[in-house]
């Protein structure tokens, strides 16, 4: 349920992000990145090479191409779990909700992603943007209004601020059905820490702020 309190949380913390996230080159601002060839012209080869090129493009759109970090693939047991469910005759199910990606500081910054995400480029980009925003937030010393205990939903909000709201909205909830000559089934999956309504509201703030700044630049 989307409440006035959640709207206030999003607006207050969005303003904090505006003030404290690292500034872009030459005073430029984030643009609305969309799942189109304009931003991601790469053919999906459904492998680690595809994830790597999407990672490089996402870093470039965030102006983080010179920030050092490596991308790694998570170990996965989802395939084994789904095979066991199928053998048991369970075809309608809830998808396991694990971390689609992780951010870790060791000797160098490491970002990981679920290998299943190469089948879903929108969810892959949403995950990569989220994890890169952990990197951005790690440079900020001032505590946000929500406190660092809510750093995961704050990181989702940061990804919207950086222009990836469409990706996060489109991957927040997914439902699919399938059928073959003998069986049929369904599954659903959630991803992220803000829900669809919260992400939609945050995306509305992004668009409103962008349009207001553009209007000021042309003298309105």
Secondary structure, DSSP 8 states (H G I E B T S, - for coil): ---HHHHHHHHHHHHHHHHHS---GGG-------SSTTT------SSHHHHHHHHHHHHHHTT-TTS--EEEE----HHHHHHHHHHTT--EEE-----SEEEEESSSEEEEE-GGGGG-HHHHHHHHHHHHHHHHHTT--S--TT-GGGHHHHHHHHHIIIIIHHHHHHHSEEEEEEE-SS-EEEEEEE-SSS-HHHHHHHHHHHHHHHHHHHHHHTT-
